Amino acid sequence: MNKEGDIFDKAVTLLKGLIQAHPFESGNRRTAYVVAESFIKLNGGNSKSDNGKNARTLQGIREGYYTDAEIRKWFIKGEIREFKRA
């Protein structure tokens, strides 16, 4: 695991890891989101990612649509481009 980076970098790694590993039968994206948000809060951060479009955004993360930098910006500023399948 990368020990470099701030809490947002680590939250991105945590979120993507849980979503892409698909460790549960269902609820993987929701669980990953709650875990990443909790990680940020427990480490003194403030996430602005709850934009009402989380389900689509998390689907995009699962499908590799977003870069780590985009996901990091989503946590920090609440901004991310709309997920669209190719």
MOJOMO-V840439 format. One record per residue. RES is the residue in one small letter. OMEGA is omega as a letter, one per 20 degrees, with the letter a starting at -180 (none if undefined). NEAR is the number of other C-alpha atoms within 12 Angstrom. Layout:
BEGIN
res/omega/near
RES/OMEGA/NEAR
RES/OMEGA/NEAR
END
This chain:
BEGIN
res/omega/near
m/r/9
n/r/12
k/r/10
e/r/10
g/a/15
d/a/18
i/r/28
f/r/35
d/a/29
k/r/28
a/r/39
v/r/38
t/r/32
l/a/31
l/a/37
k/a/35
g/r/25
l/a/27
i/a/32
q/r/22
a/r/17
h/a/18
p/a/14
f/r/14
e/r/10
s/r/12
g/a/18
n/a/25
r/r/32
r/r/25
t/r/24
a/r/33
y/r/34
v/r/25
v/a/25
a/r/36
e/r/31
s/r/22
f/r/26
i/a/29
k/a/18
l/r/16
n/r/16
g/a/13
g/r/20
n/a/22
s/r/30
k/a/22
s/a/30
d/a/23
n/a/20
g/r/14
k/a/18
n/a/27
a/r/22
r/r/23
t/r/36
l/r/38
q/r/27
g/r/28
i/r/39
r/a/28
e/r/20
g/a/21
y/a/23
y/r/26
t/r/21
d/a/25
a/r/23
e/r/26
i/r/37
r/r/33
k/r/22
w/r/32
f/a/35
i/a/26
k/a/18
g/a/21
e/r/22
i/a/31
r/a/21
e/r/21
f/r/21
k/r/16
r/a/14
a/none/7
END
